[in-house]
Amino acid sequence: MKTMLKQLAGLTALSMALIAASPAYAQNAHAGLNVRAAAPAGVTLVALNRYVDSGFRRLHWTSLIPPYGSVSYTLQGASGSVSSTPFDGSHPLYSCFLTNPNIVGQRDDFTSTDPNCEGQQRHPGAWGQNGYIASTNIPGTIPLYRCLYNNGQGWFDHFDTVHANCEGGSNVVNEGIQGYVFN
């Protein structure tokens, strides 16, 4: 039994060394990301970050770069990694927003795979596209879900998460998988 445990420990150490030497892992070590499988050819990984408005509304924004126009957004962390370049089996992830005509000043930022932002508005310039995500679950990727919080009184907030239960919040609906991000 001890011999078997020593062999298993040796294999685990070898596996971890090979993972650490993989191009995707090395490329993201500086960002604190934990990519465990080599990315496909053509992938240039960048962190897909989630920000939250620290004001009373707690609105979320998923983006490669910090939100513009508001100093109240703070970084919550990475929702995984996307590619800044297209690769086989990928599709773009756009950054969009809509305004609520019933509440002055309420804007909802959301991601979409639709270049027309589902009839809403796309963020301008560099904020308009969040890179490319895998269209199918390939090794080293996990689903990216879009969720919708609605308090029933007109306030709503889309947010992205890698948790199918939308992080367990109340009044939250999972709107489906946007694609697959590198974890």
C-alpha positions as CSV (number, residue, x, y, z in Angstrom):
1,M,0.0,0.0,0.0
2,K,2.8,2.4,0.9
3,T,4.5,1.7,-2.5
4,M,1.3,2.4,-4.3
5,L,0.8,5.7,-2.4
6,K,4.4,6.7,-3.3
7,Q,3.8,5.9,-6.9
8,L,0.6,8.0,-6.9
9,A,2.4,10.9,-5.3
10,G,5.1,10.7,-7.9
11,L,2.6,10.7,-10.7
12,T,0.7,13.6,-9.2
13,A,4.0,15.7,-8.9
14,L,4.8,14.8,-12.6
15,S,1.3,15.8,-13.7
16,M,1.5,19.1,-11.9
17,A,4.9,19.9,-13.5
18,L,3.5,19.1,-16.9
19,I,0.5,21.4,-16.3
20,A,2.7,24.2,-15.0
21,A,4.8,23.9,-18.2
22,S,1.7,24.1,-20.5
23,P,1.6,27.3,-22.7
24,A,-1.9,28.4,-21.4
25,Y,-0.9,28.0,-17.8
26,A,2.4,29.9,-18.2
27,Q,0.7,32.6,-20.1
28,N,-1.8,33.3,-17.3
29,A,0.4,32.7,-14.3
30,H,1.0,36.4,-14.0
31,A,-2.7,37.1,-13.8
32,G,-3.3,34.5,-11.0
33,L,-5.5,32.5,-13.4
34,N,-5.5,28.7,-13.1
35,V,-5.7,27.4,-16.7
36,R,-5.1,23.6,-16.5
37,A,-5.2,22.6,-20.2
38,A,-3.3,23.8,-23.2
39,A,-5.4,26.3,-25.2
40,P,-6.1,25.5,-28.9
41,A,-4.0,27.0,-31.6
42,G,-4.7,30.7,-32.2
43,V,-5.9,31.4,-28.6
44,T,-4.5,34.5,-26.9
45,L,-5.8,34.4,-23.3
46,V,-6.9,37.4,-21.4
47,A,-8.9,37.7,-18.2
48,L,-12.6,38.3,-18.5
49,N,-13.2,40.5,-15.4
50,R,-16.4,41.2,-13.5
51,Y,-16.9,44.6,-11.9
52,V,-19.6,45.7,-9.5
53,D,-20.9,49.2,-8.9
54,S,-20.3,49.8,-5.3
55,G,-23.3,52.2,-5.1
56,F,-26.6,51.1,-3.7
57,R,-27.7,49.4,-7.0
58,R,-24.9,46.9,-7.1
59,L,-24.9,46.7,-10.9
60,H,-22.5,44.3,-12.6
61,W,-20.4,44.7,-15.8
62,T,-18.3,42.0,-17.4
63,S,-15.4,43.4,-19.4
64,L,-11.8,42.9,-20.5
65,I,-11.0,46.5,-19.4
66,P,-12.4,48.6,-16.5
67,P,-15.7,50.3,-17.0
68,Y,-15.7,53.9,-18.3
69,G,-17.7,56.8,-16.9
70,S,-18.0,55.6,-13.4
71,V,-15.5,55.6,-10.6
72,S,-17.8,53.5,-8.4
73,Y,-17.1,50.2,-10.2
74,T,-14.6,47.9,-8.5
75,L,-13.1,44.6,-9.7
76,Q,-14.8,41.5,-8.2
77,G,-12.5,39.1,-10.0
78,A,-12.0,37.1,-13.2
79,S,-14.9,35.0,-14.6
80,G,-12.3,33.0,-16.5
81,S,-10.3,33.8,-19.6
82,V,-11.3,34.5,-23.2
83,S,-9.2,34.9,-26.3
84,S,-8.4,38.3,-27.7
85,T,-8.1,36.6,-31.1
86,P,-10.6,34.4,-32.9
87,F,-9.9,30.6,-32.9
88,D,-11.5,27.6,-34.5
89,G,-14.8,26.8,-32.7
90,S,-15.1,30.3,-31.1
91,H,-17.6,33.1,-31.3
92,P,-17.4,36.8,-30.1
93,L,-18.8,37.9,-26.8
94,Y,-20.2,41.4,-26.9
95,S,-20.6,44.0,-24.2
96,C,-24.0,45.6,-24.4
97,F,-26.3,47.9,-22.3
98,L,-30.0,48.8,-22.1
99,T,-31.7,51.6,-20.3
100,N,-34.9,51.2,-18.3
101,P,-37.4,53.8,-19.5
102,N,-39.3,53.5,-16.2
103,I,-36.4,54.4,-13.9
104,V,-34.3,57.5,-14.5
105,G,-30.6,56.7,-14.6
106,Q,-30.9,53.0,-14.5
107,R,-28.7,51.2,-17.1
108,D,-28.1,47.5,-17.3
109,D,-24.8,46.2,-18.7
110,F,-24.9,42.7,-20.1
111,T,-23.0,40.3,-22.4
112,S,-24.4,38.8,-25.6
113,T,-23.4,36.6,-28.4
114,D,-25.6,38.8,-30.7
115,P,-23.6,41.5,-32.5
116,N,-26.8,43.6,-32.5
117,C,-27.1,43.2,-28.7
118,E,-30.5,41.7,-28.9
119,G,-32.0,45.0,-30.1
120,Q,-30.2,47.1,-27.4
121,Q,-27.0,49.1,-27.6
122,R,-23.4,47.9,-27.9
123,H,-20.7,49.6,-25.8
124,P,-18.5,51.8,-27.9
125,G,-14.9,51.2,-28.9
126,A,-12.8,48.7,-26.9
127,W,-15.7,48.0,-24.5
128,G,-17.9,46.7,-27.3
129,Q,-16.3,43.2,-27.6
130,N,-15.2,41.0,-24.8
131,G,-13.1,38.7,-27.0
132,Y,-13.9,35.2,-28.2
133,I,-15.2,32.2,-26.2
134,A,-15.5,28.6,-27.2
135,S,-18.8,27.6,-28.8
136,T,-18.5,24.1,-27.3
137,N,-17.0,22.7,-24.1
138,I,-13.4,21.9,-25.0
139,P,-10.7,20.7,-22.6
140,G,-9.9,23.5,-20.1
141,T,-13.1,25.4,-20.5
142,I,-16.2,25.8,-18.3
143,P,-19.7,27.3,-19.1
144,L,-20.2,31.0,-18.8
145,Y,-23.8,31.7,-17.7
146,R,-25.8,34.9,-18.1
147,C,-28.1,35.5,-15.2
148,L,-30.8,38.1,-14.5
149,Y,-31.6,39.6,-11.2
150,N,-35.0,41.3,-10.9
151,N,-36.3,42.7,-7.6
152,G,-39.9,42.9,-9.0
153,Q,-39.9,46.7,-8.6
154,G,-38.3,47.7,-11.9
155,W,-34.7,47.2,-10.9
156,F,-32.8,44.6,-12.8
157,D,-29.2,43.5,-13.3
158,H,-27.6,41.0,-15.7
159,F,-24.4,39.4,-14.6
160,D,-22.1,36.6,-15.8
161,T,-21.0,33.7,-13.7
162,V,-19.5,30.3,-14.0
163,H,-22.1,28.9,-11.5
164,A,-25.2,27.3,-13.0
165,N,-27.2,28.3,-10.0
166,C,-26.4,32.0,-10.6
167,E,-24.6,32.1,-7.3
168,G,-27.7,31.1,-5.4
169,G,-29.3,34.5,-5.3
170,S,-33.0,35.0,-4.8
171,N,-35.0,36.6,-7.7
172,V,-32.4,35.4,-10.2
173,V,-33.0,33.5,-13.4
174,N,-30.3,31.7,-15.4
175,E,-30.7,32.9,-19.0
176,G,-28.4,30.3,-20.4
177,I,-24.9,29.6,-21.5
178,Q,-23.1,32.3,-23.5
179,G,-20.3,29.9,-24.4
180,Y,-17.3,28.4,-22.6
181,V,-14.4,30.3,-21.0
182,F,-11.0,29.0,-20.1
183,N,-10.7,28.3,-16.4
